[in-house]
Amino acid sequence: MTPLEQLNISGLKILDGAMATELEHRGCDITGPLWSARVIADHPDAIVGVHTDYLEAGADCLLTASYQVSSKAFADAGLSSHDADEALRRSVALALSARDRYSRRVPRRVWIAASLGPYGAALHNGAEYHGNYLIPFDELVEFHKHRLEVLSGTNADLVAFETVPSLEEARAIVEALRSLPNIGAWISFTCKDGEHLAHGEPLRDCGSLVEAERQVVAVGINCTHPQWLDSLLADLKKTTRKPIIVYPNSGELWDSEHRCWSGPSDSDDFAARARQWYASGAQAVGGCCRTGPGHIRAIRDRLESAVF
């Protein structure tokens, strides 16, 4: 059997939380174009520590610290394509190390999802939150294809395309995946309201796009305010029967002028909202920006106590 044929995520219920903002919370410097990707080389033990804490909190899946890794982003930071490829491989190795150490004590199924951000993340100017890229479609396909080729040589269980802002980029991802038919992936979208992607297309159209794609094993919503999840889930269910995964932000808002977060963030409230997301059809729930192990532990506690 091929790796794709062996891939079964039916038991996946709880994702992990944020990597970059959690590293920042722990004192790591994530400024600059590489964001959390610089920590892969500078402080790998910090990444293993975050992974381990998410496992201890109850996560069934670890997303690697590679969201910001690409040849373009590394070139802008004065590094080579080889450096970027090595960072991708290293990010998977770090997640595997954390899983292996944890599994010696707690033998349960844990998936490793290799995180890949959208093209906008490589521009490090916030473009992933609007998706207005000045790049030909074929080049967008190649951008995603190259990273997939690198990851095909690792032991990641699947690939997680995250914070995808537009239907056009989703089409490019699907095209890139077709060139590597043994890789399974989920595609997770960022949305600006209860119906539309950040770029403006209806989320339901994304469900239609991936429904017949055998390599797309799940479809998701991430890096989105929690208030929109119920509506988005309802829309997505109208056009896809694939597993749905959701990992929104904490609910805090980013103030770009003062470069700080504002608003409330409560792990118990987040877990209470998760009850409704499961009830509305999400197979797996986790967290994105500003969520941490406390949020994941609160979700696990509710799931185990069946307070749904």
C-alpha atoms as one frame of an Amber mdcrd trajectory, in Angstrom:
protein
   0.000   0.000   0.000   1.124   3.550  -0.683   1.474   6.084   2.169  -1.731
   7.746   0.981  -3.626   4.453   1.010  -2.414   3.831   4.565  -3.405   7.290
   5.771  -6.440   7.188   8.041  -7.305  10.213  10.170 -10.669   8.973  11.400
  -9.407   8.914  14.989  -8.059  12.451  14.913 -10.139  14.604  17.294  -7.851
  17.272  18.768  -5.214  19.329  16.978  -2.498  21.295  18.712  -2.451  25.076
  19.155  -0.309  27.930  17.908   3.417  27.480  17.375   4.716  30.989  16.597
   2.856  32.938  19.275   3.587  30.205  21.814   7.308  30.406  21.002   7.110
  34.165  21.382   5.341  33.716  24.719   8.297  31.572  25.813  10.849  34.245
  24.924  11.853  33.310  21.373  12.496  36.091  18.876  10.140  35.658  15.926
  10.628  39.074  14.373  11.824  39.355  10.791  10.715  37.691   7.544  11.243
  34.124   8.734   8.963  34.522  11.772   8.929  31.225  13.698  11.024  29.474
  11.015  14.188  31.071  12.385  13.693  29.142  15.622  14.136  25.831  13.767
  17.859  26.535  13.498  18.375  28.880  16.439  16.478  27.117  19.237  15.216
  23.689  18.118  14.757  22.541  21.727  12.149  25.270  22.186  10.118  23.805
  19.317  10.375  20.296  20.778   9.234  21.744  24.090   6.122  23.303  22.546
   5.306  20.070  20.708   5.728  18.084  23.924   3.479  20.397  25.908   0.748
  20.063  23.303   1.014  16.286  23.487   0.813  16.416  27.275  -2.266  18.625
  26.899  -3.943  15.962  24.764  -3.307  16.848  21.118  -3.684  14.020  18.602
  -1.752  15.875  15.906   1.382  18.004  15.829   1.790  20.632  13.128   5.419
  21.291  12.321   7.104  24.679  12.774   7.475  25.109   9.004   4.545  27.414
   8.165   6.885  30.229   7.085   9.478  28.058   5.339   9.938  28.556   1.599
  12.784  29.287  -0.781  11.382  32.769  -1.387  11.147  33.682   2.291  14.641
  32.342   2.940  16.064  34.204  -0.080  14.616  37.448   1.260  16.438  36.705
   4.522  19.723  36.132   2.687  19.580  32.334   2.874  19.610  29.688   0.144
  16.989  27.345  -1.223  19.044  24.520   0.270  18.685  26.178   3.680  14.915
  26.299   3.213  14.750  22.645   2.203  16.815  21.639   5.223  14.523  23.664
   7.500  11.501  21.795   6.144  13.141  18.455   6.841  14.356  19.595  10.242
  10.908  20.777  11.290   9.501  17.306  10.642  12.405  15.683  12.501  11.743
  17.888  15.543   8.060  16.924  15.642   8.947  13.248  15.227  11.437  13.522
  18.079   8.804  14.977  20.397   6.300  12.303  19.393   8.781   9.465  19.829
   9.800  10.581  23.319   6.195  11.054  24.370   5.066   7.728  22.880   7.549
   5.812  24.999   5.527   6.915  28.028   2.041   7.229  26.512   1.452   4.837
  23.610  -1.358   6.463  21.650  -1.816   7.489  18.006  -0.352  10.885  17.145
  -0.201  12.277  13.608   2.513  14.604  12.269   1.201  17.190   9.804   3.858
  19.158   7.925   2.668  22.759   7.994   2.866  24.806   4.778   1.733  28.398
   4.690   0.285  30.116   1.601   2.300  32.154  -0.854   1.341  35.295   1.043
   3.287  34.084   4.079   6.473  34.129   1.985   5.858  37.803   1.186   5.840
  38.589   4.954   3.531  41.560   4.424   0.191  40.160   5.556  -0.829  39.098
   2.040  -2.114  35.752   3.337  -5.008  37.718   4.829  -6.217  39.057   1.480
  -4.718  36.774  -1.190  -4.146  39.468  -3.807  -0.987  37.988  -5.283   0.797
  39.263  -8.373   2.043  35.842  -9.458   1.086  33.694 -12.480  -0.876  30.543
 -11.699   1.901  28.231 -12.966   4.409  29.884 -10.631   2.000  29.513  -7.721
   1.712  25.806  -8.489   5.508  25.487  -8.589   5.845  27.349  -5.277   3.758
  24.678  -3.557   5.076  21.768  -5.604   8.714  22.329  -4.625   7.964  22.162
  -0.902   5.843  19.049  -1.414   8.750  17.386  -3.202  10.992  18.084  -0.217
   8.423  16.811   2.275   7.828  13.651   0.243  11.206  12.470   1.505  10.268
  12.859   5.183   8.214  10.741   7.576   5.420  13.262   8.052   2.034  11.543
   7.989   0.431  14.236   5.870   0.756  17.866   4.807  -1.310  20.729   6.238
  -1.824  23.656   3.870  -2.831  26.426   6.239  -4.364  29.899   6.121  -5.203
  29.629   2.410  -6.967  32.889   1.536  -8.376  32.273  -1.937  -9.986  29.713
  -4.202  -7.273  30.369  -6.807  -4.530  29.321  -4.396  -6.515  26.229  -3.429
  -6.644  25.298  -7.110  -2.877  25.719  -7.340  -2.394  23.485  -4.296  -4.609
  20.786  -5.791  -2.601  20.965  -9.024   0.672  20.670  -7.117  -0.606  17.679
  -5.155  -1.552  15.833  -8.343   2.121  15.784  -9.357   2.936  13.811  -6.175
   0.062  11.322  -5.992   1.170   9.516  -2.816   0.934  12.579  -0.570  -2.193
  13.204   1.480  -3.035  16.681   2.715  -5.647  18.866   4.271  -6.342  22.370
   2.992  -7.428  24.891   5.599  -8.808  28.317   4.739  -8.817  31.695   6.457
 -12.105  33.598   6.355 -13.116  37.217   6.889 -16.712  36.585   7.956 -19.251
  33.806   8.330 -19.379  32.991   4.634 -16.371  34.207   2.659 -12.676  33.503
   2.348 -10.286  36.351   3.053 -10.131  36.974  -0.699 -13.903  37.039  -0.994
 -15.028  33.720  -2.484 -17.693  31.675  -0.653 -16.128  28.984   1.496 -18.660
  26.493   0.160 -16.928  26.711  -3.246 -13.779  25.329  -1.624 -15.716  22.313
  -0.421 -16.885  21.716  -3.983 -13.334  22.053  -5.306 -11.794  19.401  -3.053
 -14.699  16.962  -2.798 -13.474  14.712  -5.617  -9.756  15.096  -4.834  -8.592
  11.833  -3.257  -5.358  13.407  -1.959  -7.256  16.032   0.027  -8.159  13.996
   3.091  -9.822  16.855   5.010 -10.819  20.480   4.614 -10.480  23.081   7.333
 -10.860  26.597   8.659  -8.039  28.275  10.588  -6.668  31.686  11.533 -10.256
  32.944  11.703 -12.173  34.583  14.537 -14.142  32.012  16.565 -17.414  33.933
  16.116 -17.625  32.900  12.454 -17.087  29.160  12.894 -20.696  27.981  13.299
 -21.807  29.655  10.089 -18.725  28.572   8.149 -19.119  24.959   9.258 -22.739
  24.926   8.146 -21.778  26.261   4.717 -18.886  23.853   4.261 -21.052  20.845
   5.094 -23.331  21.725   2.168 -20.657  20.954  -0.411 -18.294  18.352   1.067
 -18.469  15.052   2.907 -14.782  15.127   3.770 -13.711  15.435   7.415 -13.763
  19.041   8.581 -11.129  20.422  10.916 -11.265  23.811  12.634  -8.584  25.716
  14.496  -9.471  29.376  14.905  -7.573  32.139  16.640  -8.032  32.697  20.356
 -10.536  35.483  19.725  -8.031  38.239  20.397  -7.500  40.890  17.724  -4.191
  42.007  16.238  -3.564  45.774  16.389  -1.219  46.367  13.425  -0.630  50.019
  14.366   0.633  49.285  17.872   1.747  45.735  17.025  -0.008  44.068  19.909
  -2.969  41.804  20.661  -6.110  43.005  22.389  -9.343  41.495  23.629 -10.211
  38.547  25.859  -8.787  35.042  25.598 -10.090  32.355  27.908  -9.299  28.687
  27.457 -12.498  27.501  29.149 -14.633  29.717  26.926 -12.712  28.456  23.898
 -13.407  24.860  24.922 -17.078  25.674  25.452 -17.225  26.988  21.890 -15.517
  23.791  20.739 -18.551  21.859  21.997 -20.662  23.609  19.377 -18.065  23.138
  16.630 -18.053  19.401  17.235 -21.847  19.393  17.312 -21.917  21.340  14.055
 -19.864  18.707  12.261 -16.183  19.311  12.945 -14.225  16.073  13.295 -11.209
  17.753  14.884 -10.697  21.005  16.773  -7.534  22.872  17.701  -6.215  26.405
  17.902  -4.326  28.939  15.833  -2.762  32.292  16.824  -2.595  33.037  20.563
  -3.912  29.664  21.643  -1.671  27.482  23.766  -1.519  24.196  25.667  -4.151
  25.478  28.097  -6.703  25.774  25.306  -5.947  22.269  24.040  -6.097  20.793
  27.543  -9.505  22.415  28.114 -10.823  20.891  24.878  -9.457  17.454  25.827
 -10.982  17.659  29.304 -14.402  18.421  27.869 -14.093  15.702  25.249 -13.092
  13.085  27.799 -15.839  14.086  30.222 -18.378  14.127  27.360 -19.581  17.576
  28.373 -21.043  18.117  24.946
